Amino acid sequence: MTHRRIVIAAVAALMAAAAWAQGAAERVGRLVAEKDCFSLVRVLDTVPRDSLDPLLRDVANVMTCNYFNRNDDACRLARRLISRRQQQLGLDNTFGIASLIPLNLARQGRYAQAADMAESLHAQAVDAGAPQAMADGLRSLGSYYRVLADVGDICRQLHAGGRDLSVSFFYDRRAQAGSEGAFLAMNGHVNGVATYVGLDTGASLNVISSADADRMRLIRLNYYIDVRGAGRRRGQLAIADTLRIGRDMAWRNVPFVVVDMATGDSIADRAVSRGMPVMVGMPLMERLGEVSIDFVSQRITVPSRPTPCPYKFPNMMRGDDDQLTLLVDSDGGETLRMNLDTGSYNTTLTPRWLAAHPSAADTAQPDSVSYGAVGGTVRLRALRLPRLDIAIGPARATISGAMALSGAATDGSEAATGIPSLRTGTDGTIGLAALRHFASVTISLRGMFVTAKARTVGDG
């Protein structure tokens, strides 16, 4: 699940900058407009440099650097693009591209610089008469980064580097309301208080319940964030003085969003009351850089040296809301774009996928999926697929019981758009149950790739 709402829709500006593309550059312009960076990076590798208008080429390069986590390059190229082509870009596009600079600075933990930049851009946007939504977004970004800059040393590593670090994990099923599911959890401590820590690659923020925040003595800050799930709730930013995972890993000044986990559904709330892990997402993943999850030995390893990318092009990218999108191959050689979400257990396919595969209804069984998330619960109509074959790189696995969602709630109401599994820009969500079909999975934010190893007979 994704929680951050402080996001600038900067890519909408990039889309406008490419709308006029014609001739040999038409495909590049279309890919920019569609934010199809997986295809865009491949096309840029083959299209002759001089066949593209310089403005379109520069916009495409900024875009790919931003979505493939090349933060320094994104900042450098965005500044160069604005300095050289501001008049061609126009007001809205200039501010849209400029807003990527504080975003990429913050990804590196450079919050003071990010806050300075966002605040300066906000003042300039107001003076220039930029759209109110753009000015408000820059002001929100500046405020958020300023709060973290004032705390200082956000997610500062306390453990020694230079060696591989690992921790065992288990499947925490306490918060399941009578259905199969689990969180990937590790033993840890928050401010010296023992707790379970869940790894959630689908979370743009670290999340903790209000009760746990009080029990673990987090410092609550005067800053609030809207959190979306099945509904909407207001979360409060708080700081954990120390977070420790296993025996070998520890960080100082770790930000969390404190959220009331109550859904209003008696069954779901009874399950939540049994306890759930403190969830860590992208803020900590950025510091780890890379994790290898071994599902046979049930250990997570953080390598001291980055694993080289085995592919020519990245197979993972960051979305506007920090959701990780992964390319997987499926039946018949089709390539799917799936949310990579270890905080979700099941594998689901979106209404977009279902519309593109109407014949799936011939072999699937009518079913439903219940989501107990922040702000409430919702039950969605779905089709249970007999099997879904997927491949991450050369490693293949067969998933049984994947759900194709219709997008409609069983009570006839419109389903909540905050649910990650309903995002229209992807084909679905690949969760923990599907990943467990592999012997191991490596997730690298440095190289923006995911690799997997297939299970063998002896793996069990």
C-alpha positions, -999 to 999 in steps of 0.1 A, spaced: 0 0 0 12 35 -8 8 63 17 25 95 4 3 121 -10 28 149 -12 36 143 -49 40 169 -76 24 158 -109 54 170 -127 53 145 -154 21 160 -167 43 189 -177 67 166 -195 38 151 -214 28 186 -228 64 192 -238 63 162 -261 29 167 -276 41 183 -308 66 155 -317 64 144 -354 81 123 -379 109 100 -366 105 115 -331 67 107 -330 73 75 -311 95 91 -285 70 119 -280 42 93 -275 62 73 -250 70 105 -230 33 114 -230 24 79 -218 52 78 -192 63 45 -207 98 46 -196 105 9 -200 100 14 -238 114 49 -238 148 39 -226 150 12 -252 140 35 -280 165 62 -269 192 35 -272 184 29 -308 172 62 -323 200 83 -337 207 113 -315 204 138 -343 169 124 -353 153 140 -323 146 176 -316 170 187 -288 140 197 -265 123 163 -269 156 145 -264 164 164 -232 129 159 -218 131 122 -225 165 119 -208 153 138 -177 122 116 -175 141 83 -177 167 94 -151 139 104 -127 119 71 -130 150 49 -130 163 64 -98 194 81 -113 190 110 -89 222 130 -96 217 127 -134 180 138 -130 190 169 -111 218 178 -135 198 172 -167 167 190 -153 188 221 -145 205 220 -179 172 216 -197 157 246 -179 188 268 -184 189 261 -221 153 257 -231 131 276 -206 115 297 -233 106 267 -254 92 248 -224 69 276 -212 59 284 -177 40 252 -166 65 228 -181 95 247 -166 80 244 -131 70 208 -136 105 198 -146 121 220 -119 100 202 -93 118 170 -101 150 185 -86 139 186 -49 123 152 -54 156 136 -65 176 155 -38 153 141 -11 157 106 -24 194 109 -15 186 122 20 196 158 11 165 173 27 179 207 35 188 213 -2 155 198 -13 136 221 11 155 252 -1 148 243 -37 111 236 -33 106 268 -12 124 288 -38 103 273 -66 71 279 -47 80 316 -44 88 318 -81 56 300 -90 35 325 -70 53 355 -86 50 341 -121 13 332 -118 18 295 -122 -13 273 -117 -25 271 -81 -22 233 -79 15 236 -90 22 263 -64 4 244 -36 23 212 -45 57 229 -43 47 245 -10 37 211 4 70 195 -7 90 223 8 72 220 41 77 183 43 113 184 34 119 213 58 105 193 87 129 164 79 158 188 74 152 203 108 153 169 125 186 161 107 205 129 101 174 112 87 179 74 86 216 78 95 232 44 95 246 33 129 260 -1 119 294 -6 103 296 -11 66 319 -31 44 304 -65 49 272 -83 39 244 -80 65 216 -105 69 186 -111 91 161 -140 93 124 -134 86 92 -152 92 56 -149 80 35 -129 105 -2 -140 102 -16 -122 133 -35 -96 114 -53 -119 90 -90 -120 93 -97 -157 86 -80 -157 51 -47 -168 39 -21 -141 41 10 -129 60 35 -101 63 72 -106 58 85 -97 92 118 -95 111 127 -92 147 136 -57 156 136 -28 181 122 7 179 136 30 206 148 -1 224 113 -17 225 111 -52 209 88 -54 179 83 -71 146 93 -51 116 76 -57 82 92 -51 49 67 -33 25 81 -24 -9 47 -10 -18 48 17 9 61 52 1 64 59 38 72 40 70 40 33 89 32 26 125 0 24 145 -9 51 170 -8 26 199 27 13 189 39 49 184 29 57 220 43 24 234 76 29 216 78 66 225 81 81 191 85 119 189 54 132 172 60 163 149 36 191 140 32 178 105 3 158 91 -1 137 59 -33 124 42 -31 86 40 -52 67 15 -63 31 15 -98 18 13 -107 53 26 -88 84 37 -73 92 71 -49 118 85 -15 106 97 10 124 118 47 124 111 68 111 139 105 102 145 119 70 160 153 78 176 166 44 167 154 15 146 172 -18 148 166 -48 126 181 -81 137 215 -79 154 235 -61 127 214 -32 113 204 0 130 195 36 120 189 69 138 161 94 132 138 72 112 105 89 101 72 72 104 36 82 97 14 74 127 -20 62 115 -51 49 133 -54 14 118 -91 9 127 -112 2 96 -147 2 111 -152 -34 102 -155 -56 133 -138 -87 118 -109 -67 102 -105 -47 134 -104 -78 155 -76 -92 134 -57 -59 135 -60 -58 173 -40 -90 175 -10 -70 163 8 -62 131 44 -54 124 58 -19 122 60 -14 84 91 0 67 90 10 31 108 32 6 125 56 31 145 26 44 147 7 11 165 38 -3 192 35 25 195 -3 20 199 1 -17 195 -36 -24 180 -66 -6 181 -103 -15 152 -123 -1 159 -160 2 126 -178 6 143 -212 11 164 -202 41 141 -173 51 168 -148 53 172 -112 39 206 -101 29 219 -66 22 251 -70 2 281 -48 8 288 -45 -29 260 -37 -54 250 -66 -77 256 -58 -113 225 -55 -134 222 -87 -155 199 -70 -181 207 -44 -208 178 -22 -195 162 -19 -161 131 -41 -155 119 -19 -125 109 17 -122 96 41 -96 61 56 -101 49 91 -93 38 78 -59 70 58 -53 53 25 -62 78 1 -77 67 -13 -111 82 -45 -123 82 -61 -158 73 -98 -157 67 -121 -186 35 -142 -186 17 -168 -206 22 -165 -244 52 -142 -241 31 -112 -229 49 -87 -207 30 -74 -177 37 -43 -156 31 -53 -120 33 -33 -87 60 -50 -66 44 -51 -32 58 -73 -4 32 -56 19 5 -73 -1 1 -111 1 -20 -120 -29 -14 -115 -66 -42 -95 -83 -47 -82 -118 -63 -49 -126 -95 -41 -145 -72 -30 -173 -58 -65 -176 -92 -80 -174 -105 -58 -202 -76 -69 -224 -82 -106 -216 -120 -111 -219 -115 -148 -225 -102 -152 -190 -138 -154 -178 -142 -187 -197 -120 -206 -173 -121 -184 -141 -144 -188 -112 -164 -158 -99 -151 -147 -65 -144 -116 -44 -115 -100 -26 -117 -82 7 -95 -52 15 -91 -41 50 -70 -9 46 -66 25 61 -99 42 63 -122 13 59 -129 -20 42 -142 -29 7 -150 -62 -10 -143 -62 -47 -158 -85 -74 -132 -107 -89 -124 -137 -110 -102 -164 -96 -78 -176 -123 -69 -213 -124 -32 -204 -130 -9 -175 -140 25 -183 -153 51 -155 -147 88 -151 -152 113 -127 -137 142 -128 -160 148 -165 -168 132 -178 -136 96 -190 -140 68 -198 -116 32 -208 -118 8 -190 -95 -25 -205 -86 -54 -184 -73 -45 -150 -88 -75 -127 -88 -86 -105 -117 -105 -75 -103 -135 -60 -120 -131 -27 -102 -166 -29 -88 -175 -35 -51 -198 -63 -43 -223 -39 -28 -225 -20 -61 -206 11 -48 -176 25 -66 -144 10 -52 -118 32 -35 -92 44 -60 -65 45 -33 -63 7 -33 -30 -1 -51 -45 -32 -69 -69 -9 -88 -42 15 -103 -50 18 -140 -14 23 -150 -3 -13 -143 -16 -48 -150 -17 -58 -114 1 -64 -81 26 -92 -75 26 -99 -38 44 -120 -13 26 -153 -21 38 -151 -57 73 -142 -48 75 -172 -25 72 -194 -56 108 -184 -64 138 -196 -44 151 -161 -40 144 -126 -53 169 -97 -54 155 -61 -55 180 -34 -64 171 3 -62 207 11 -73 203 -5 -107 165 -5 -107 162 -42 -114 148 -74 -99 163 -109 -104 149 -142 -93 161 -178 -89 137 -207 -97 131 -232 -70 145 -267 -74 130 -300 -62 152 -299 -31 140 -265 -21 107 -277 -8 
